[in-house]
Amino acid sequence: MKKTLILAVALTTVAVLVAAQSNPRVRTPRADEPEFVPAQVIASVEAPYPHTSIAEGTVVFEVTVGASGQTEAIRAVRTIASLTEAGERSLRGWRFRAATLDGKPVRSTVVVAFSFTRPVVTPRKPGA
């Protein structure tokens, strides 16, 4: 079993390396190209499931992060009526490190998705 697992991991690793080498989209940047580092989340707030909702699904937002790292705008890209507000409220509490271009902070856009599933509620036993 252990040999099979090691072999599977090794073959998977080789397959990933070969795929990366043969994929024309994966390339090493040239020295004369500008270096872009995307904005990074440095603090996040979980989006609680709204107690008035019965919906499930994924809500997607585009967040504009300014050169200072502050959230400048939040735009819902994919909405679910009873869940979108909870996601947006959560995003207002997020903090970012600004993206950089050649080491200088720049405005950028970050895509954030929240997946909501209905909580499982178990009925209480009488007298409990």
N, C-alpha and C positions, 0 to 999 in steps of 0.2 A: 504494500500500500504506500509506504513512504517513498520508494523508488518511483512509483507511478506519479505521485504528487510532485516530486522534484522534477521529473521529466516534463510533466504538464506545465509547471511554472517556467522551466527553461524554454520549452517550445513556445509558450505564450510570449515570453520576453523576446525571443528571436523574431517571432512573427510581428510584434510591435515595432521592433527596430527595422526590420525589412520594410514594413509598411511606411514607416516614417521616411526612410531613404528613398522609396519609390514614389512617394506622394509629392507632386510638383508644388503643392501649396506650402510644404514645410521646407524652409530654406534658411540659411545663415545670412543675417543682414550684412550688407557691405559696410566697410569702414566709413564711406562718405555719406551714408544714409543717416537721417536724424534718428535718435533713439527715443522712442515713446514708451513711457511706463504708465499704465492705466491707473485711474484712481483706485484707492484701496479703502475698504471699510475698516474703520478703527474702533467703532462702537455701534452695536445694533440693538434694537428693541424687538422682541418677539411680537408677532401679530396674533392676539388671542382670537379664538373663534367667537363670533358674536352670538350671544345667547338668544337673540331673536331670529336667527337664521336657520334654515333647514337645507341650505344649498351646500354643495361641495364643488371643488374645482380649483383652478389656478388663476390668479389675478396677476397681471404683468404691468410693470411701470417702467418708464424711462425717467431717470433722475439726472438733472443737469447739475453737475458739481462745478462750482466756480474755482478760479485759480487760488482762492484762499482756503478751499476745502469745504466751504459752506454749501448747503443745498440751496440752489437758486430756483429750481422749478421741479415739480413732480407732475408727470403726465401719465394717466392710465391708458395703457395700450390695449389690454384685454380686461374687460370688466365682468363682474358678476354682481348684480344689484346689491345684494345684502352683504357682500364680502369686501367690496372695493374700499369702502370707507375705513374699515379696520386696517387694511394694508397701508393706506395712505397715512393714517394716524401713526402707525408704527414707523413708517419711513421718516416722519418729521423728527423722530428721536434719534435717527442714525447720524453718525459722524464719519467724515471721509478725510483721507489724506489726498490732496489734489493730484491729478495726473501731471506728469512732467514731459516736456519735449526738450531734449538736449539739456536736461537738468533744470529747466525753468518751469515753474508751475503754470498750467494752462487749464482752461475750461474744458470739460469733457462730459460725455453722457455715459451713464451706467444703467444697465438693464437689471431689474430686480423682479423676481417672481416669488409669490407666496402661494403655497398649496394648502388648501383648507380641506379637512375631512370632518364630517360630523362626529362629535364625541359620542362614545358609547355610554349610555345612561342605564344603570341597572335599577329596577324598581326596589323600593324599600319593603322590607317584610313588615306586615302589620304588627304594631306593638314594639317595633325596634326604635 
